Amino acid sequence: MTQPEFAAWKTLDRKVVLDKGKFLKVEQHTVELPDGRIIDDWQWVITPDYVNIVAVTEDDHYLCFRQTKYAVTGPTLALIGGYMEPGEEPLAAAQRELKEETGFAAARWTLLGEFAVDANRGAGRAHFYLATGARRVADPIVDDLEEQELRHLTRREIEAALRGGEFKVLPWAAAVALAITR
């Protein structure tokens, strides 16, 4: 069965309307829709691309954090991850984040997908990885603003946490769901 082709939207013009440095910019775009209509005030959010890693240790435990986040009510389970540096490749960023945040390195890396964060407004791209055969190789670099505790969960525990809504941020829940279906 052949899928229909869809024409892309076209960016005709863009101007920065808010610049808060490397973590947030907002542009106003003029876009042309496939049917020829023009929208003069399409807001576009620019944030850095980021990585999230579902890391599984050599003894089959899933690494995650129990922590608090500014936008989340109460504690949440969280994946390892962070923003990519300018020019950094996604896999290199994932390997760096795993080592910095946990002190672990992984033997095998599988890309779970690259995703638009917001299909209409931008907000960067998410790169999800499954890292298996992870083992401790260094001390973590503790510099996050949140209080956090590294947890080692069994497959059964991470599945229960996912079903129970303990991953309160959508990308983390999505990455875990993708990883456990592999």
C-alpha positions as CSV (number, residue, x, y, z in Angstrom):
1,M,0.0,0.0,0.0
2,T,1.5,3.3,-1.1
3,Q,1.4,6.2,1.4
4,P,0.3,9.6,0.0
5,E,3.0,12.3,-0.2
6,F,2.4,15.4,1.8
7,A,4.0,18.8,0.9
8,A,6.1,20.4,3.6
9,W,5.5,23.8,5.2
10,K,7.9,26.4,4.0
11,T,9.6,29.0,6.2
12,L,9.6,32.3,4.3
13,D,11.0,34.6,7.0
14,R,12.1,34.4,10.6
15,K,13.1,36.9,13.3
16,V,14.2,36.5,16.9
17,V,11.7,37.9,19.3
18,L,13.3,36.6,22.6
19,D,16.9,35.6,23.2
20,K,17.7,34.2,26.6
21,G,21.0,32.6,25.7
22,K,21.8,29.0,24.9
23,F,18.8,27.5,26.6
24,L,15.9,29.5,25.0
25,K,15.2,31.5,22.0
26,V,11.8,32.3,20.4
27,E,11.4,33.2,16.8
28,Q,8.5,34.5,14.8
29,H,8.2,32.8,11.5
30,T,6.3,33.5,8.4
31,V,5.3,30.2,7.0
32,E,3.6,29.1,3.8
33,L,1.2,26.1,4.1
34,P,1.1,23.5,1.3
35,D,-2.2,25.0,0.0
36,G,-0.5,28.4,-0.4
37,R,-1.9,30.1,2.7
38,I,0.6,32.4,4.6
39,I,0.8,32.6,8.4
40,D,2.7,35.7,9.5
41,D,3.1,35.0,13.2
42,W,4.0,31.4,13.8
43,Q,6.0,31.2,17.0
44,W,9.0,28.8,17.0
45,V,10.8,27.8,20.2
46,I,14.5,27.0,20.1
47,T,16.0,24.9,22.9
48,P,19.0,22.6,22.7
49,D,18.6,19.0,21.5
50,Y,19.0,16.5,24.3
51,V,19.6,12.8,25.0
52,N,17.9,10.4,27.4
53,I,19.5,7.0,28.2
54,V,17.8,3.9,29.5
55,A,20.9,2.2,31.0
56,V,21.0,-1.5,31.9
57,T,23.8,-2.8,34.0
58,E,25.8,-6.0,33.5
59,D,23.6,-7.6,36.1
60,D,20.4,-6.5,34.3
61,H,19.4,-3.6,36.6
62,Y,18.0,-0.4,35.1
63,L,19.6,2.8,36.2
64,C,17.4,5.8,37.0
65,F,17.2,8.6,39.5
66,R,14.6,9.4,42.1
67,Q,14.6,13.2,42.2
68,T,12.6,16.4,42.2
69,K,12.2,18.7,39.2
70,Y,10.9,22.3,39.1
71,A,8.0,21.4,36.7
72,V,7.0,18.2,38.5
73,T,4.9,17.9,41.6
74,G,6.6,15.6,44.1
75,P,9.4,13.2,43.4
76,T,9.7,11.4,40.1
77,L,11.8,8.7,38.6
78,A,14.1,10.2,35.9
79,L,16.4,8.9,33.2
80,I,20.0,9.8,32.7
81,G,20.4,12.5,30.1
82,G,20.9,16.1,29.3
83,Y,21.4,18.8,26.7
84,M,23.8,18.2,23.8
85,E,26.7,20.6,23.4
86,P,26.9,22.7,20.2
87,G,28.3,20.4,17.4
88,E,28.1,17.3,19.6
89,E,26.9,14.1,18.1
90,P,23.9,12.4,19.9
91,L,25.7,9.2,20.7
92,A,28.7,11.1,22.1
93,A,26.4,13.2,24.2
94,A,24.6,10.1,25.5
95,Q,27.9,8.4,26.4
96,R,29.2,11.6,28.1
97,E,25.9,12.1,30.1
98,L,25.9,8.5,31.3
99,K,29.5,8.7,32.6
100,E,29.1,12.2,34.1
101,E,25.8,11.5,35.9
102,T,26.4,8.0,37.1
103,G,30.1,7.1,36.6
104,F,29.0,4.2,34.3
105,A,30.0,3.3,30.8
106,A,28.1,0.9,28.6
107,A,29.3,-1.8,26.2
108,R,26.4,-1.6,23.7
109,W,24.4,1.3,22.5
110,T,21.1,1.1,20.6
111,L,19.3,4.2,19.2
112,L,15.7,4.0,20.2
113,G,14.8,7.0,18.1
114,E,15.1,10.7,17.3
115,F,11.9,12.7,18.0
116,A,10.6,16.2,17.5
117,V,9.7,17.5,21.0
118,D,6.9,19.7,19.8
119,A,5.6,19.0,16.2
120,N,4.4,22.6,15.7
121,R,6.6,24.8,17.9
122,G,10.0,23.2,17.8
123,A,11.6,23.0,21.3
124,G,14.6,20.9,20.1
125,R,14.9,17.2,19.3
126,A,15.1,14.2,21.7
127,H,17.5,11.4,21.1
128,F,16.7,8.2,23.0
129,Y,19.2,5.4,23.6
130,L,19.3,2.0,25.2
131,A,22.7,1.4,26.8
132,T,23.4,-2.2,27.9
133,G,26.3,-3.9,29.7
134,A,26.8,-0.8,31.8
135,R,29.4,-0.9,34.5
136,R,30.9,1.6,36.9
137,V,34.1,3.1,35.6
138,A,34.4,6.4,37.5
139,D,32.8,8.6,40.2
140,P,29.9,10.6,38.9
141,I,30.2,14.4,38.6
142,V,27.5,15.7,40.9
143,D,26.5,19.2,39.7
144,D,22.7,19.0,39.1
145,L,20.5,21.5,40.9
146,E,18.1,18.8,42.1
147,E,18.6,16.4,44.9
148,Q,18.7,12.9,43.4
149,E,19.4,9.3,44.3
150,L,20.7,6.7,41.8
151,R,18.4,3.7,41.8
152,H,19.0,0.2,40.4
153,L,15.7,-1.3,39.4
154,T,14.9,-4.8,38.1
155,R,13.0,-5.3,34.9
156,R,9.8,-6.0,36.9
157,E,10.4,-2.8,39.1
158,I,10.9,-0.5,36.1
159,E,7.8,-1.9,34.3
160,A,5.7,-1.4,37.5
161,A,7.1,2.1,37.8
162,L,6.2,2.9,34.2
163,R,2.7,1.5,34.6
164,G,2.3,3.3,38.0
165,G,3.1,6.7,36.5
166,E,6.4,7.1,38.5
167,F,8.1,8.6,35.4
168,K,6.3,12.0,35.5
169,V,8.0,13.5,32.5
170,L,6.7,12.3,29.1
171,P,10.1,11.8,27.4
172,W,11.3,9.6,30.2
173,A,8.2,7.5,30.2
174,A,8.4,7.2,26.4
175,A,12.0,6.2,26.4
176,V,11.4,3.5,29.0
177,A,8.5,2.1,27.1
178,L,10.6,2.0,23.9
179,A,13.4,0.3,25.7
180,I,11.4,-2.4,27.4
181,T,9.8,-3.4,24.1
182,R,13.2,-4.1,22.6
